[in-house]
Structure formats: structure tokens, C-alpha cells
Amino acid sequence: MKKSFTLLELVFVVVIIGVLSVIIIPSTRSDNLREAAIQVVSHIRYTQHLAMIDDKLDTKDSNWYKNRWQIQFANTVGSANSWSYMIYSDSLGGSTGTPDVKEHAKNPMNPAKFLTGGYSAGNIAYNDSMGRDTAELNLGKKYSIMDVDFSAGCEIASNRQRIFFDYLGRPFYGGPHLQTKPYHNGTNVKKLNSDCKILLCTHSSCISASSNEKITIVIEPETGYTYIDG
């Protein structure tokens, strides 16, 4: 006698598939955010590492402190209008606040590439014709990140947010090129005095993003310890 599924058994299978889809699909979406956050955390730590092993102190250069290693997040034409970031030291031809090609850190996994996901102003663009960009640093293209928001702990009114470090690994925010003293704590450049929170969001605005559309990265003051909150 051949066995076959009853209608009730088929209904149970459909219900189970439906339950699994409800569980798995949101998990897949959140993984995209978490993978992006894990990558950003690792690169913030790498920026700190570069700053600590490459002390920019130069007694012959009165503006040496403007050359510190930084990680900059931006949304520009050169990044295909997607949120992207780059790691560089603004040390060639004067500190302009805009990275030159040779100022970028090299990708330690592939020295033929630089740690940038694309930037405008005559720089390495996303999908560079010479293959010099690191595509995954373009958070919008790789992880569907639509907004990057810095909290009041490290916010400068701009779509070009930066974190940089001194030789002790202490974190600052703002642009090093705007500093007037090695530890200037003025309007445009500040040493972190409270947690800096960076939100990555798959919503067009982090302000209106729901909890499953955003993830928070925290940078602690003084130590620069960086981690994912939650």
C-alpha cells in the first residue's frame, strides 16, 4: 500500500515554512547590518593601530599634528552617491582635508588596493578603472547602508564625518587639517570626552529608522576602545 501525505500534513508543512520564513528573513536583514558594523569596527581599530605605530611628530614641521591617521565617512559623487569610508593620513602637499591617492592606507589583504570605497574631488572613485578601490568599504553598495549618523558625542555638521587618533591611540573627531594646536579642543576638532556613537542604517534616515534598520558602533573616550552596542 502506497503512503501519501494527508491534507492536514501538508497544511502543517506550509505553516512550518511560514514560521521559518518569518524567523530567517529578518535575521538575514540584520546580518547585513551586523556584517557592515563588524567591518567598520575592525577598520576603526586598524586606523588606531596605524596612528600608534606611525607617530607623526616632526620637530621640523609645525603642523605635524594635522597628518594623523583618520577614518572618514562620506557620501559623494565619487562613491556613487553611497555612504563610504576611507583611511588615510593627510600628509602630502599640505593638509587639505581631502585625501590624495598616495595618502590612503594600503589594503593589508591586497596591497594593490587602497582602503577607500570611493571619493570625489579627483580621487579614487568607487569601481575605479585601475582597480585601486576596496569595494566593500562602500557601505551603500556592499551592505545597502543608506545613512551613517554620528551622535552628539562626536558630531560635526557635515556629511563628511571623521575620527582620528594620536600616537597613544586617543580618539578625536572633526578634521585634523582644522587643528591649530596638537590638542586643540575648539569648535571644529575635539578630543572625545564621552562615547561616540556611530549609527549605520538601512533606512534613508537614521532618525526615523526602526530598531531592525540600524546598528550602533561605540567608540569610548581616551582608550578609543570600539565595539558594537548590542
JOKA-V59718 format. One record per residue. RES is the residue in one letter. SS is DSSP state (h for helix, s for strand, l for the rest). Layout:
BEGIN
((RES SS) (RES SS))
END
This chain:
BEGIN
((M l) (K l) (K l) (S l) (F l) (T l) (L h) (L h) (E h) (L h) (V h) (F h) (V h) (V h) (V h) (I h) (I h) (G h) (V h) (L h) (S h) (V h) (I h) (I h) (I h) (P h) (S h) (T h) (R h) (S h) (D h) (N h) (L h) (R h) (E h) (A h) (A h) (I h) (Q h) (V h) (V h) (S h) (H h) (I h) (R h) (Y h) (T h) (Q h) (H h) (L h) (A h) (M h) (I h) (D l) (D l) (K l) (L l) (D l) (T l) (K l) (D l) (S l) (N l) (W h) (Y h) (K h) (N h) (R l) (W s) (Q s) (I s) (Q s) (F s) (A s) (N s) (T l) (V h) (G h) (S h) (A l) (N l) (S l) (W s) (S s) (Y s) (M s) (I s) (Y s) (S s) (D l) (S l) (L l) (G l) (G l) (S l) (T l) (G l) (T l) (P l) (D l) (V h) (K h) (E h) (H s) (A l) (K s) (N s) (P l) (M l) (N s) (P s) (A s) (K s) (F s) (L l) (T s) (G l) (G l) (Y l) (S l) (A l) (G l) (N l) (I l) (A l) (Y l) (N l) (D l) (S l) (M l) (G l) (R l) (D l) (T l) (A h) (E h) (L h) (N s) (L h) (G h) (K h) (K h) (Y h) (S l) (I l) (M l) (D s) (V s) (D s) (F s) (S l) (A l) (G l) (C l) (E l) (I l) (A l) (S l) (N l) (R s) (Q s) (R s) (I s) (F s) (F s) (D l) (Y l) (L l) (G l) (R l) (P s) (F s) (Y s) (G s) (G l) (P h) (H h) (L h) (Q l) (T l) (K l) (P l) (Y l) (H l) (N l) (G l) (T l) (N l) (V s) (K s) (K s) (L l) (N l) (S l) (D l) (C s) (K s) (I s) (L s) (L s) (C s) (T l) (H l) (S l) (S l) (C h) (I h) (S h) (A l) (S l) (S h) (N h) (E h) (K s) (I s) (T s) (I s) (V s) (I s) (E l) (P l) (E l) (T l) (G l) (Y l) (T s) (Y s) (I s) (D s) (G l))
END
